[in-house]
Amino acid sequence: MQKFIKSMALAAGLLSVSTLSNASLIINGSFEQLTFGDQSSSIGAVHNTELQSFNSKKRGWDVFSSLPGWTTISGSGIELQKNVVTKSQQGTNHVELDSHRRGTSNSVMTQTVNSLTIGHDYLLEFYYKPRTNALNDNGINVYWYNSSLDFDLKMNAMFIADSTRSVTPNWQKQSVHFTATASSMDLSFGSFGRQNTLGGLIDNVSLVDTTVVSEPSMLAILFAPLSFLFFRRRKQQQK
Protein backbone atom coordinates (compact mmCIF):
# COMPACT_ATOMS: atom_id res chain seq x y z
CA MET A 1 0.00 0.00 0.00
CA GLN A 2 2.77 2.40 0.95
CA LYS A 3 4.62 1.62 -2.27
CA PHE A 4 1.47 2.38 -4.26
CA ILE A 5 0.99 5.68 -2.42
CA LYS A 6 4.58 6.68 -3.17
CA SER A 7 4.07 5.88 -6.85
CA MET A 8 0.91 7.97 -6.99
CA ALA A 9 2.65 10.88 -5.24
CA LEU A 10 5.50 10.72 -7.74
CA ALA A 11 3.03 10.74 -10.63
CA ALA A 12 1.30 13.78 -9.18
CA GLY A 13 4.62 15.54 -8.83
CA LEU A 14 5.54 14.82 -12.43
CA LEU A 15 2.14 16.09 -13.55
CA SER A 16 2.68 19.33 -11.68
CA VAL A 17 6.13 19.82 -13.15
CA SER A 18 4.91 19.10 -16.69
CA THR A 19 2.42 21.96 -16.51
CA LEU A 20 5.18 24.38 -15.58
CA SER A 21 7.84 23.35 -18.09
CA ASN A 22 6.43 24.28 -21.49
CA ALA A 23 9.28 24.47 -23.95
CA SER A 24 9.36 27.02 -26.73
CA LEU A 25 7.83 25.84 -30.00
CA ILE A 26 10.14 28.08 -32.04
CA ILE A 27 13.09 26.60 -33.90
CA ASN A 28 16.25 28.70 -33.71
CA GLY A 29 14.63 31.58 -31.85
CA SER A 30 17.97 33.14 -30.90
CA PHE A 31 19.50 32.62 -34.38
CA GLU A 32 22.47 30.70 -33.00
CA GLN A 33 21.72 27.54 -34.99
CA LEU A 34 23.61 27.73 -38.27
CA THR A 35 23.27 24.17 -39.57
CA PHE A 36 20.24 22.89 -41.47
CA GLY A 37 18.80 19.50 -40.66
CA ASP A 38 19.56 18.21 -44.16
CA GLN A 39 23.14 19.57 -43.94
CA SER A 40 22.51 21.95 -46.85
CA SER A 41 24.35 25.26 -46.95
CA SER A 42 23.25 28.86 -47.33
CA ILE A 43 25.40 31.58 -48.89
CA GLY A 44 25.00 35.27 -48.09
CA ALA A 45 23.81 37.52 -50.92
CA VAL A 46 26.09 40.47 -50.09
CA HIS A 47 29.45 39.12 -48.88
CA ASN A 48 29.08 35.51 -50.07
CA THR A 49 29.46 34.37 -46.48
CA GLU A 50 28.84 30.70 -45.81
CA LEU A 51 26.32 30.54 -42.98
CA GLN A 52 28.23 28.02 -40.90
CA SER A 53 31.34 30.21 -40.96
CA PHE A 54 29.60 32.63 -38.59
CA ASN A 55 30.61 30.28 -35.78
CA SER A 56 34.28 31.16 -36.28
CA LYS A 57 33.78 34.88 -36.93
CA LYS A 58 34.28 37.48 -34.22
CA ARG A 59 31.98 39.88 -36.04
CA GLY A 60 30.18 40.11 -39.36
CA TRP A 61 26.89 40.26 -41.22
CA ASP A 62 25.28 39.02 -44.40
CA VAL A 63 21.82 38.55 -45.92
CA PHE A 64 20.42 35.03 -46.29
CA SER A 65 17.29 33.75 -47.99
CA SER A 66 16.85 31.26 -45.17
CA LEU A 67 18.19 30.33 -41.76
CA PRO A 68 17.44 27.12 -39.87
CA GLY A 69 13.77 27.47 -38.93
CA TRP A 70 13.21 30.70 -40.88
CA THR A 71 12.47 31.51 -44.53
CA THR A 72 12.24 34.81 -46.43
CA ILE A 73 8.80 35.27 -48.00
CA SER A 74 9.17 38.92 -49.07
CA GLY A 75 12.00 41.38 -49.65
CA SER A 76 15.77 41.04 -49.79
CA GLY A 77 16.29 38.43 -47.10
CA ILE A 78 17.22 37.94 -43.46
CA GLU A 79 20.21 39.99 -42.37
CA LEU A 80 22.13 37.99 -39.78
CA GLN A 81 24.40 40.11 -37.60
CA LYS A 82 27.14 39.22 -35.13
CA ASN A 83 28.77 41.89 -32.99
CA VAL A 84 27.86 44.67 -35.41
CA VAL A 85 25.57 47.58 -34.52
CA THR A 86 25.03 46.06 -31.05
CA LYS A 87 25.58 43.01 -28.90
CA SER A 88 22.86 40.40 -29.19
CA GLN A 89 20.28 39.98 -26.46
CA GLN A 90 20.98 36.24 -26.28
CA GLY A 91 24.03 34.50 -27.66
CA THR A 92 26.05 36.26 -30.35
CA ASN A 93 23.62 36.52 -33.30
CA HIS A 94 20.50 38.56 -34.02
CA VAL A 95 18.64 39.62 -37.16
CA GLU A 96 17.56 42.76 -38.96
CA LEU A 97 14.81 42.74 -41.60
CA ASP A 98 15.45 46.12 -43.26
CA SER A 99 18.11 44.17 -45.09
CA HIS A 100 20.60 45.05 -47.79
CA ARG A 101 20.13 45.80 -50.57
CA ARG A 102 18.32 49.08 -51.00
CA GLY A 103 14.98 49.32 -52.80
CA THR A 104 13.43 46.07 -51.55
CA SER A 105 15.19 46.03 -48.21
CA ASN A 106 12.05 45.69 -46.05
CA SER A 107 11.78 41.93 -45.69
CA VAL A 108 9.52 39.35 -44.08
CA MET A 109 10.70 36.09 -42.52
CA THR A 110 8.39 33.28 -41.46
CA GLN A 111 8.32 30.02 -39.55
CA THR A 112 5.55 27.42 -39.65
CA VAL A 113 4.62 26.20 -36.17
CA ASN A 114 3.10 22.72 -36.23
CA SER A 115 1.25 20.47 -33.77
CA LEU A 116 -0.72 23.31 -32.21
CA THR A 117 -3.94 22.72 -30.30
CA ILE A 118 -6.84 24.58 -31.90
CA GLY A 119 -8.35 27.03 -29.44
CA HIS A 120 -5.31 27.15 -27.18
CA ASP A 121 -3.65 30.44 -26.28
CA TYR A 122 0.04 30.92 -27.03
CA LEU A 123 2.44 33.53 -25.69
CA LEU A 124 4.93 35.01 -28.13
CA GLU A 125 7.91 36.81 -26.65
CA PHE A 126 10.80 38.37 -28.52
CA TYR A 127 13.35 41.13 -27.96
CA TYR A 128 13.31 44.23 -30.09
CA LYS A 129 15.81 47.06 -30.47
CA PRO A 130 15.55 50.06 -32.84
CA ARG A 131 18.71 50.73 -34.79
CA THR A 132 18.24 54.40 -35.68
CA ASN A 133 16.85 57.52 -34.05
CA ALA A 134 14.63 58.40 -37.02
CA LEU A 135 10.86 58.13 -37.00
CA ASN A 136 9.22 55.58 -39.32
CA ASP A 137 12.50 53.72 -39.62
CA ASN A 138 12.55 50.81 -37.16
CA GLY A 139 9.13 49.17 -37.39
CA ILE A 140 8.50 45.43 -37.02
CA ASN A 141 5.14 43.87 -37.83
CA VAL A 142 4.19 40.49 -36.39
CA TYR A 143 1.79 38.25 -38.31
CA TRP A 144 0.01 35.09 -37.13
CA TYR A 145 -2.12 33.20 -39.64
CA ASN A 146 -3.24 29.79 -40.84
CA SER A 147 -0.33 28.18 -42.67
CA SER A 148 -2.66 27.09 -45.47
CA LEU A 149 -2.93 30.75 -46.49
CA ASP A 150 -0.40 32.60 -48.64
CA PHE A 151 1.25 35.57 -47.01
CA ASP A 152 0.06 38.98 -48.20
CA LEU A 153 1.61 42.31 -47.21
CA LYS A 154 -1.94 43.64 -46.95
CA MET A 155 -2.60 41.34 -44.01
CA ASN A 156 -3.28 43.07 -40.72
CA ALA A 157 -0.37 42.77 -38.32
CA MET A 158 -1.31 41.15 -35.02
CA PHE A 159 1.36 43.15 -33.18
CA ILE A 160 3.62 46.11 -33.96
CA ALA A 161 6.96 47.09 -32.41
CA ASP A 162 8.12 50.56 -33.40
CA SER A 163 10.40 52.96 -31.56
CA THR A 164 13.59 55.01 -31.88
CA ARG A 165 17.03 54.52 -30.37
CA SER A 166 16.65 57.45 -27.98
CA VAL A 167 13.36 56.13 -26.61
CA THR A 168 14.42 52.48 -26.52
CA PRO A 169 18.22 52.38 -26.24
CA ASN A 170 18.37 48.77 -25.03
CA TRP A 171 16.84 45.46 -25.98
CA GLN A 172 13.20 45.41 -24.88
CA LYS A 173 11.00 42.34 -24.42
CA GLN A 174 7.80 42.32 -26.48
CA SER A 175 4.92 40.05 -25.51
CA VAL A 176 1.69 39.16 -27.28
CA HIS A 177 -0.92 36.40 -26.93
CA PHE A 178 -2.23 34.49 -29.93
CA THR A 179 -4.93 31.85 -30.34
CA ALA A 180 -4.37 28.86 -32.62
CA THR A 181 -7.14 28.64 -35.21
CA ALA A 182 -5.45 25.73 -36.97
CA SER A 183 -3.01 22.99 -36.01
CA SER A 184 -0.35 24.66 -38.18
CA MET A 185 0.11 28.43 -38.03
CA ASP A 186 2.67 30.71 -39.65
CA LEU A 187 4.52 33.24 -37.51
CA SER A 188 6.03 36.06 -39.57
CA PHE A 189 8.08 39.13 -38.76
CA GLY A 190 8.22 41.97 -41.27
CA SER A 191 10.12 45.25 -41.39
CA PHE A 192 8.26 48.45 -42.27
CA GLY A 193 9.18 52.11 -42.66
CA ARG A 194 12.03 53.66 -44.63
CA GLN A 195 13.80 51.18 -46.86
CA ASN A 196 17.32 52.33 -46.06
CA THR A 197 18.85 49.04 -44.80
CA LEU A 198 18.70 50.36 -41.24
CA GLY A 199 15.81 49.04 -39.17
CA GLY A 200 14.56 47.23 -36.09
CA LEU A 201 16.53 44.31 -34.65
CA ILE A 202 15.10 41.01 -33.38
CA ASP A 203 16.45 38.36 -31.02
CA ASN A 204 15.41 35.58 -28.62
CA VAL A 205 12.02 34.61 -30.07
CA SER A 206 9.91 32.13 -28.09
CA LEU A 207 6.37 30.75 -28.27
CA VAL A 208 4.74 28.68 -25.52
CA ASP A 209 1.29 27.22 -24.90
CA THR A 210 -0.23 29.10 -21.96
CA THR A 211 -3.58 27.33 -21.87
CA VAL A 212 -4.02 25.85 -18.40
CA VAL A 213 -5.03 22.21 -18.35
CA SER A 214 -7.51 21.55 -15.55
CA GLU A 215 -5.30 19.89 -12.95
CA PRO A 216 -8.12 19.15 -10.44
CA SER A 217 -9.90 16.89 -12.94
CA MET A 218 -6.66 15.16 -13.89
CA LEU A 219 -5.73 14.66 -10.23
CA ALA A 220 -9.20 13.28 -9.50
CA ILE A 221 -8.66 10.61 -12.14
CA LEU A 222 -5.17 9.94 -10.81
CA PHE A 223 -6.19 9.52 -7.17
CA ALA A 224 -9.50 7.67 -7.66
CA PRO A 225 -7.81 4.22 -7.37
CA LEU A 226 -5.93 5.36 -4.27
CA SER A 227 -9.15 6.48 -2.57
CA PHE A 228 -10.81 3.14 -3.34
CA LEU A 229 -7.94 1.16 -1.83
CA PHE A 230 -7.82 3.41 1.23
CA PHE A 231 -11.50 2.93 2.10
CA ARG A 232 -11.40 -0.81 1.38
CA ARG A 233 -8.45 -1.25 3.73
CA ARG A 234 -10.19 0.82 6.40
CA LYS A 235 -13.25 -1.44 6.25
CA GLN A 236 -11.04 -4.51 6.58
CA GLN A 237 -9.38 -3.05 9.68
CA GLN A 238 -12.79 -2.31 11.27
CA LYS A 239 -13.76 -5.97 10.92
Secondary structure, 3 states (H helix, E strand, C coil): CHHHHHHHHHHHHHHHHHHHCCCCCCCCCCCCCCCCCCCCCCECCCCCCEHHHHHHCCCEEEEECEECCEEEEECCCEEEEECCCCCCCCCCEEEECECCCCCCCECEEEEEECCCCCCCEEEEEEEEECCCCCCCCCEEEEEEEECCCCCCCCCCCCEEECCCCCCCCCCEEEEEEEECCCCCEEEEEEEECCCCCCCCEEEEEEEEECCCCCHHHHHHHHHHHHHHHHHHHHHHHHC
